[in-house]
Amino acid sequence: MFGVVPKVLWGNAVSFDEQNRIFLATRSLLAVNRRERRVVLVDTGCGTKWKPGAAERFAIVHHPHAISTALAAFALSALDVTDVVVTHLHFDHNGGLTEWKREPGGPTGLAYPRARHWIHRKQWDHAQRPHAKDRASYLREDFEALASAGVLQMVEGDQPPPPMEGVEWFLSHGHTPYQLFPLFRAGDDQMIFVGDMVPTVAHLRPTWVMAYDMVPTRTIEEKEIMYRRCLDEGLRIALPHDPNVAAVRIDGTIDRPIVANRIDA
């Protein structure tokens, strides 16, 4: 999770177990616009389609009702979700797009059957033919049902237009090609969900990037671009994997960002 950063450094920044596995969340973001009648879900977690051995390897602890509980707080259900934003198709971010219809290992169905599923076309194409380096992160049972269901809303190009009122796209390529980050604006409140560009608070340091990244130096460059916007525009950063912190607003400088305030998980 920290690439070339040695454990003597990252071990002081995060908690880990006896197998050197660090504690992580697989967080989603829910945005509700009552006026526009939109219910937007960003990423769906790792899902529950896991055999015991694989789940044990990653020490996965399922919270199968986390998203449904969040929806219920708005008197909503999975059938009310109008839009699912797929930042990318790695299993830990979007294994929850589908679920087994009946028995484990059998056919899958959509978890959010009435929603448009936004994904960049080039990320979708990459997931069909992944590189040897990231092949293990793409599990076809997570997303193969989307195409035949006709729910895909492909995002095109390097400067895609805003998909809906109050939302714009930020593209990232360092971790995997064409990650799709939504930037939400509601009055003075602005928040960007950053996929795997900044997984945890410890990864705020520009050079602390993952060995999972396809092009780590590009991740560093993209962090600097995003931090400049955060400092100039007051954007909050929604973190996908920090087990304790859901979002932060940064201060400091681009090369030395510090947490100005935080929203705890």
C-alpha positions as CSV (number, residue, x, y, z in Angstrom):
1,M,0.0,0.0,0.0
2,F,3.0,2.3,0.4
3,G,5.2,1.3,-2.5
4,V,8.9,2.1,-1.9
5,V,8.2,3.7,1.5
6,P,9.8,1.5,4.2
7,K,7.8,0.0,7.0
8,V,9.9,2.0,9.5
9,L,8.0,5.0,8.2
10,W,4.6,3.7,7.2
11,G,4.4,1.6,10.4
12,N,4.2,4.8,12.4
13,A,1.3,6.2,10.2
14,V,-1.2,3.3,10.2
15,S,-2.2,0.3,12.2
16,F,-1.3,-3.2,11.0
17,D,-1.7,-6.8,12.1
18,E,0.9,-9.6,12.6
19,Q,0.8,-10.3,8.8
20,N,1.6,-6.7,8.0
21,R,-2.0,-6.1,6.7
22,I,-3.1,-2.6,7.4
23,F,-6.6,-1.8,8.4
24,L,-8.7,-0.3,5.6
25,A,-12.3,0.6,4.8
26,T,-14.0,0.2,1.4
27,R,-16.1,3.3,1.5
28,S,-18.9,4.5,-0.7
29,L,-20.3,8.0,-1.0
30,L,-24.0,8.8,-1.2
31,A,-25.3,12.1,-2.6
32,V,-29.0,12.9,-2.6
33,N,-30.6,15.7,-4.6
34,R,-34.2,15.8,-3.8
35,R,-35.0,18.7,-6.2
36,E,-33.5,16.8,-9.1
37,R,-34.7,13.5,-7.9
38,R,-31.2,12.0,-8.1
39,V,-29.7,9.5,-5.7
40,V,-26.0,9.1,-6.6
41,L,-23.9,6.3,-5.2
42,V,-20.1,6.5,-5.7
43,D,-18.4,3.1,-5.6
44,T,-20.0,0.0,-4.0
45,G,-17.3,-1.6,-1.9
46,C,-16.0,-5.1,-2.3
47,G,-19.4,-6.8,-2.1
48,T,-20.2,-10.1,-0.6
49,K,-19.4,-12.5,-3.5
50,W,-16.4,-14.0,-1.7
51,K,-15.4,-17.6,-1.0
52,P,-14.1,-18.1,2.6
53,G,-10.5,-18.6,1.6
54,A,-10.3,-15.4,-0.4
55,A,-12.0,-13.4,2.2
56,E,-9.6,-14.7,4.9
57,R,-6.6,-13.7,2.8
58,F,-7.6,-10.1,2.9
59,A,-9.2,-10.3,6.3
60,I,-12.5,-9.0,4.9
61,V,-15.2,-8.3,7.4
62,H,-18.5,-7.8,5.6
63,H,-21.0,-5.1,6.5
64,P,-23.6,-6.2,4.0
65,H,-26.2,-3.6,5.1
66,A,-23.9,-0.6,5.2
67,I,-25.2,1.0,2.0
68,S,-28.8,0.0,2.6
69,T,-28.6,1.5,6.0
70,A,-27.3,4.8,4.6
71,L,-30.1,4.8,2.0
72,A,-32.7,4.1,4.7
73,A,-31.6,7.2,6.6
74,F,-33.1,9.1,3.6
75,A,-36.1,6.8,3.4
76,L,-34.6,5.2,0.2
77,S,-33.7,1.8,-1.0
78,A,-31.5,0.3,-3.7
79,L,-34.3,0.6,-6.2
80,D,-34.2,4.4,-5.7
81,V,-30.6,4.8,-6.7
82,T,-30.6,6.7,-10.0
83,D,-26.9,6.9,-10.7
84,V,-23.9,4.7,-9.7
85,V,-20.5,6.3,-10.3
86,V,-17.8,3.6,-11.0
87,T,-14.5,5.2,-10.3
88,H,-12.8,2.1,-11.5
89,L,-13.5,-1.6,-11.6
90,H,-11.0,-3.0,-9.0
91,F,-12.8,-5.5,-6.8
92,D,-12.3,-3.5,-3.6
93,H,-14.1,-0.5,-5.1
94,N,-16.9,-2.0,-7.1
95,G,-17.4,-5.7,-6.2
96,G,-20.8,-4.6,-4.9
97,L,-22.1,-3.7,-8.3
98,T,-23.5,-7.2,-8.5
99,E,-24.6,-10.0,-6.2
100,W,-25.3,-13.6,-6.6
101,K,-28.9,-14.2,-7.7
102,R,-29.2,-17.5,-5.8
103,E,-26.3,-19.8,-4.8
104,P,-22.7,-18.6,-4.4
105,G,-20.7,-19.0,-7.5
106,G,-23.8,-18.9,-9.7
107,P,-25.3,-16.2,-12.0
108,T,-25.1,-12.6,-10.8
109,G,-27.6,-9.8,-10.9
110,L,-27.4,-6.0,-10.6
111,A,-27.4,-4.6,-7.0
112,Y,-28.8,-1.3,-8.3
113,P,-31.0,-2.4,-11.3
114,R,-32.7,1.0,-12.0
115,A,-29.5,3.1,-12.0
116,R,-27.3,4.4,-14.8
117,H,-23.8,3.2,-14.2
118,W,-21.2,5.9,-15.1
119,I,-17.8,4.6,-16.1
120,H,-15.1,5.9,-18.4
121,R,-15.1,3.9,-21.6
122,K,-11.3,3.4,-21.5
123,Q,-11.4,2.1,-17.9
124,W,-14.1,-0.3,-19.1
125,D,-12.0,-1.4,-22.0
126,H,-8.9,-1.8,-19.8
127,A,-10.9,-4.1,-17.4
128,Q,-11.7,-6.4,-20.3
129,R,-8.0,-6.8,-21.1
130,P,-6.1,-5.8,-18.0
131,H,-2.3,-5.7,-17.8
132,A,-0.5,-8.5,-16.1
133,K,0.3,-6.1,-13.3
134,D,-3.3,-5.4,-12.3
135,R,-5.1,-8.4,-13.7
136,A,-5.8,-9.8,-10.2
137,S,-7.7,-6.7,-9.2
138,Y,-10.4,-7.2,-11.9
139,L,-13.0,-9.9,-11.1
140,R,-15.3,-10.4,-14.1
141,E,-18.2,-11.6,-12.0
142,D,-18.3,-8.1,-10.5
143,F,-19.2,-6.3,-13.7
144,E,-19.9,-8.6,-16.6
145,A,-23.7,-8.4,-16.0
146,L,-23.6,-4.6,-16.5
147,A,-23.2,-4.7,-20.3
148,S,-26.1,-7.1,-21.0
149,A,-28.4,-5.2,-18.7
150,G,-28.0,-2.0,-20.7
151,V,-27.3,0.2,-17.7
152,L,-23.8,1.5,-18.7
153,Q,-23.4,5.2,-19.3
154,M,-20.0,5.5,-20.9
155,V,-18.0,8.7,-20.2
156,E,-15.8,9.7,-23.2
157,G,-12.7,11.7,-23.8
158,D,-10.1,13.5,-21.6
159,Q,-12.4,16.5,-20.8
160,P,-15.8,14.9,-20.3
161,P,-18.7,17.3,-19.8
162,P,-20.5,17.5,-16.4
163,P,-22.9,14.5,-16.1
164,M,-25.6,16.3,-14.1
165,E,-26.2,19.5,-12.1
166,G,-23.7,20.1,-9.4
167,V,-21.3,17.3,-10.5
168,E,-18.2,17.4,-12.7
169,W,-15.5,14.9,-13.5
170,F,-11.8,14.7,-12.5
171,L,-9.8,12.1,-14.4
172,S,-6.9,10.2,-13.0
173,H,-4.5,7.7,-14.7
174,G,-1.7,6.9,-12.3
175,H,-3.4,4.1,-10.4
176,T,-5.2,2.7,-13.4
177,P,-6.3,4.2,-16.7
178,Y,-9.2,6.7,-16.6
179,Q,-10.3,6.6,-13.0
180,L,-13.4,8.7,-12.8
181,F,-13.7,11.0,-9.8
182,P,-16.9,13.0,-9.2
183,L,-16.6,16.5,-7.8
184,F,-19.8,17.5,-6.0
185,R,-20.8,21.2,-5.5
186,A,-23.7,22.2,-3.3
187,G,-23.5,25.9,-2.5
188,D,-20.2,26.6,-0.8
189,D,-19.7,22.9,0.1
190,Q,-17.5,21.1,-2.4
191,M,-16.2,17.5,-2.2
192,I,-14.2,15.2,-4.5
193,F,-14.2,11.5,-4.1
194,V,-10.6,10.5,-5.0
195,G,-10.7,6.8,-5.7
196,D,-7.3,5.3,-5.2
197,M,-5.3,8.5,-5.8
198,V,-5.3,9.2,-2.0
199,P,-6.5,6.0,-0.3
200,T,-6.0,7.2,3.3
201,V,-4.8,10.2,5.3
202,A,-1.3,8.7,5.4
203,H,-1.3,8.9,1.6
204,L,-1.8,12.7,1.6
205,R,2.0,13.0,1.2
206,P,2.5,13.3,-2.5
207,T,5.3,10.7,-2.8
208,W,3.5,8.1,-0.6
209,V,1.9,6.1,-3.4
210,M,0.9,2.5,-3.8
211,A,2.9,-0.3,-5.5
212,Y,-0.5,-1.1,-7.0
213,D,-0.3,2.0,-9.1
214,M,0.4,1.4,-12.8
215,V,2.3,4.7,-13.1
216,P,3.3,5.9,-9.6
217,T,5.0,9.1,-10.8
218,R,1.8,10.1,-12.6
219,T,-0.1,9.6,-9.3
220,I,2.3,12.1,-7.7
221,E,1.7,14.6,-10.4
222,E,-2.1,14.2,-10.2
223,K,-2.1,14.6,-6.5
224,E,-0.3,17.9,-6.9
225,I,-2.8,19.1,-9.5
226,M,-5.7,18.1,-7.2
227,Y,-4.1,19.7,-4.1
228,R,-3.7,23.0,-5.9
229,R,-7.5,23.0,-6.6
230,C,-8.2,21.9,-3.0
231,L,-6.2,24.8,-1.7
232,D,-7.6,27.3,-4.2
233,E,-11.2,26.3,-4.1
234,G,-11.6,24.8,-0.6
235,L,-12.5,21.3,-1.8
236,R,-12.9,18.5,0.7
237,I,-11.3,15.2,-0.1
238,A,-13.5,12.1,0.5
239,L,-11.1,9.2,1.3
240,P,-12.1,5.7,0.1
241,H,-10.0,3.5,2.4
242,D,-9.1,5.3,5.7
243,P,-10.9,3.3,8.5
244,N,-11.1,6.3,10.8
245,V,-11.4,9.4,8.6
246,A,-14.1,9.8,5.9
247,A,-13.0,13.2,4.5
248,V,-10.6,16.0,5.0
249,R,-10.0,19.6,4.1
250,I,-6.3,20.4,3.6
251,D,-4.1,23.4,4.3
252,G,-0.3,23.9,4.0
253,T,1.3,23.6,0.6
254,I,1.0,21.3,-2.4
255,D,4.2,19.4,-1.5
256,R,3.4,19.4,2.3
257,P,-0.4,19.2,2.7
258,I,-1.8,19.1,6.2
259,V,-5.2,18.3,7.6
260,A,-7.1,21.5,8.3
261,N,-10.2,19.7,9.5
262,R,-11.7,16.2,9.1
263,I,-14.9,14.3,9.1
264,D,-14.5,11.1,11.2
265,A,-15.9,7.8,9.9
